[in-house]
Amino acid sequence: MIARGGKIIASLFHEVASLVIPGVSTADLDLFCDEYIVSHDGAVPAFKGLYGFPGSVCTSVNEEVVHGIPSASRILVSGDIVSIDVGVRLAGWCSDSAWTFVVGEVGNKAHSLLKTTEKALGFAINAARPGNHVGDIGTAVIAAVEGEDCKIVRDLVGHGVGREVHEEPQIPNIGHPGHGPLLREGMVLAIEPMLSAGSPEIRTLDDGWTVITADKALSAHFEHTVAVTAQGPKVLTTLESSFHAVSTTTATA
């Protein structure tokens, strides 16, 4: 059922990509995502009302790392980047994924940041294997970012996902090999590197939700829900059915 919800999210991202254009508001994106999710029998937005969150999805623009509140007054312009973070609850099970989209024409720094963050997600997923530890996932993110002109946001983490959106264990984007909880077959994890083009430090705005980079540098966020299986990591928030594998030098998610 988590995989079924994950496919809803994956197809949603495929559809919403064409709507992420200059002139659209983040409230418009939120409405589309809400209507798309509930158009699938039994599915509801998992974030709507979660801990009091007012939107159906999180829309985080530019320096906003996570938890951006959709707003009719937040109009996207060319050069923006926006992370859309989506949760689906279906038959009592949750799926969670995020993707960062470009709006119109963006600069080289934004392109590089997105490429590195997506690569970090691929490396991290590849470490989600039985017998590894949570620290191996963080180690993989560090390896992906090494030598790149961006920083890992260390104060935000991924998490387990299942009956609830947020479950144990926490999945930091930093770590040491062989440290942290043991990864076991059957675990389902939301793995989500978040990188900054400037400082890794963050702060929360007065709305109590929106987390931004302290220096207002661009931030990117990519996330998949991943099952730990004997055959390797299986990405559940994708339209594909294959298991995930990457080389030590390149990664795709």
N, C-alpha and C positions, 0 to 999 in steps of 0.2 A: 504493500500500500504506500510506503514511503516512495518507492520508485514511481508509482502511478502519479503521486503528487509532484514528484520531481520532473516528470515529463510535461506536466501542465506548465511548470515554471519555464522549462526549456523552450516549449512552444510559445509561451508568452514573450520571452526575450526575442525570439525570432520575429514575432509580430510587432512588438513595440519599437524595434530598432528603427523602422521607417518613420516613426512619429517623433523621434528625438531630433528635432530640427529647430533652427532659430524661430522664435515667435511663439513656441508652445510653452505653456506654464507647467510647473511641476504638479499642480493640481490636475491638469489635463491628463498627465501621465498616470497619476494615482487613480483617477476615475477609470481610465482605460484598463488598468491592471485589475482593479476591483471587479469590473464588469466581465473581464475575460475569465478571471478565476471562478466566479460564481456561475458562469455559463456552463461549467463542467459539473455534472450531477454530483452533489454532496460536498463539493469543494468550497472552502471559505478562506478568506485572507487570514493567515495565522497571526499577523501583526496587529490587525485592527482591534484596538482596545487592549492589547497586551501591555500590562503595567500602566495602562492609561494612554498609550500612544494613540494620537488622533487620526492617523492615516491608515490606509490599507497597505502601503509600501513605504519604504524609506527612500527619499530622493535627495542625495547629497551632492552638492554642486561645488566644483573647484576645490577650495580649501576645506570643505566639509568632508570629514572622514567617514562618518557614519551617522545614522539616526536623523538625517535631515527631514523636516516636516514638510510635506507637500503644501504648496501655497499658490493661490491664484495670482498673487502679486510677484511670484518669482518666475520671471520670463527668461527662458534660455536665449542666449545670443551666440553667434558664431565665435568659436574659440573656447567656449565652455567645455568642461567634461562633467558628466553626471553619473554617479553610481545609483543604480536602482536595485534595492535589496528587497527580495520577495520571499515571503513565507506562505506555504499552503498547508491547511489542515484538511485531511481527507480520511473519513472513517476512523477518527481518533488518532491519526498518525501525522507527524509534521515533516515537511521538507523545507529546505532553506537554501537560497542561492542569491548571489549578487553579481552584477556585471557593470563595468564602467564603460560608458558610451561617449563618443566624441560628438560635439555639436558643430556642424559646418566644418570650417577649416581651422585646425588647431596647429600650434607650433611644435617644433622638434622636441622641446622639453616634455610636452604632454605626451607625444607619441612614445618617447623613450620610457617615460614613467609607466604608461599602460603596458608596454611590451614587457618590461621587467617584472611588473606585478603579476601579469598573466603567467610569465615564466616561473615565478616563485610559486604560484599555485600549482603548476604542473610538477615541479620538484617536490613540493610538500605532499601532494597526492601520492606520488610514487613511493614515499616513505611510509605510507599507511598500510603496513603489512603485518600479519600475525608474527609475534616474536620481537618486533621493534617496540620502541617506547615513544611516548609523546615527545620526548626530547629529540628524537630523530626527525620528527616533522619540523620542529623549529630549526634544527641544524640544516635541514634541506633548504629552508627559506633563506637562511644566512648565506649558504653556498650560492644560491641563485642571485643574490643581491651583491655579492662581493665584486668589487671593481666597478660597480655602476654608480651613477651620480644621483643616488636617492637613499633614503633611510627607512628602516623598518619601524613602524609605529608599535612600540613595545607594550604600551599600557592597555591595549585592546587584544582580545583573544578569540579564537574559535571555540567550539564546544561540541559536546555530544548532542544528538538530536534523536527524538523518538516520539514518545507520547506527548512530550513537551518540546517547545522550540529550543529551550536552553536546558541541557542536562550535563551531567558530568561525563567525561572529564573536560576540564578547560584545555584548550589547545593553543598555547602561546606560539608566536611567530619567531621566537628565539628559543634556544635550548642547547643541550649537550647530548651527544650520542649515548644511548643506553640509560638515560635518566628519565624520570617521570613514570606515570602509570604505564603498565604493559598493555600493548595493543593485542586484542584477542579476536579471533574469528567471530563474526556476528555483530561486532560493534559498528555503530553508524555515527559518523563524525561530520560536522560542518567545519570545513577547513577554509580559512579566509585571510590570506595575507593582505595587509594594508600598508602601503608605502607612501612616503612623503618626498616631494622633490626638494624639500628643505629640512627644517628641524623635525625630529621625531616626536617632539613634545606636543602635547595636546591640551585643550581646555574645552569646557562645556559652556555653551551660550546661555543667556538668561532664560531661554525658553525651557531649560531643564533637559533638553533632548539632544540638540545638535552639537556634535563633537567636531571641532575644527583643529587644524594645525595651529600651534601657538604663534608661529610667524606668518600664518596665512599663505603658506606655500601650497601648491597643488598637491592633492592626495588622490590615490587610486585604490580601489577595493574590488577584488575578485573572490568569489566563494562558490564552492560546490559542496553538496552533500555526498559523502563517500562511504560505502560499505567496505569493511575490512573482511576479506574472504581468503580462503585457502588458495584460490587461483590468482590472487593479487587484488589491489584496490579496484573497486567498481564504482564509477561515478553514476549516481542516481539522478542527478539533475541535468541530464543530457538526453537528446533524442536518439543517441546511439546506444547500442546494447553491448559494446565490447568492453573488456577490462582495460584498465589504464596502464600504460607503460611508457616511460621516457628514457632517453639515453642520459648520460652524465653531462652532456653539453647542450642539449636542446630540450625544450619541453613544450607541449601543447596541452590545452585543457578543453 
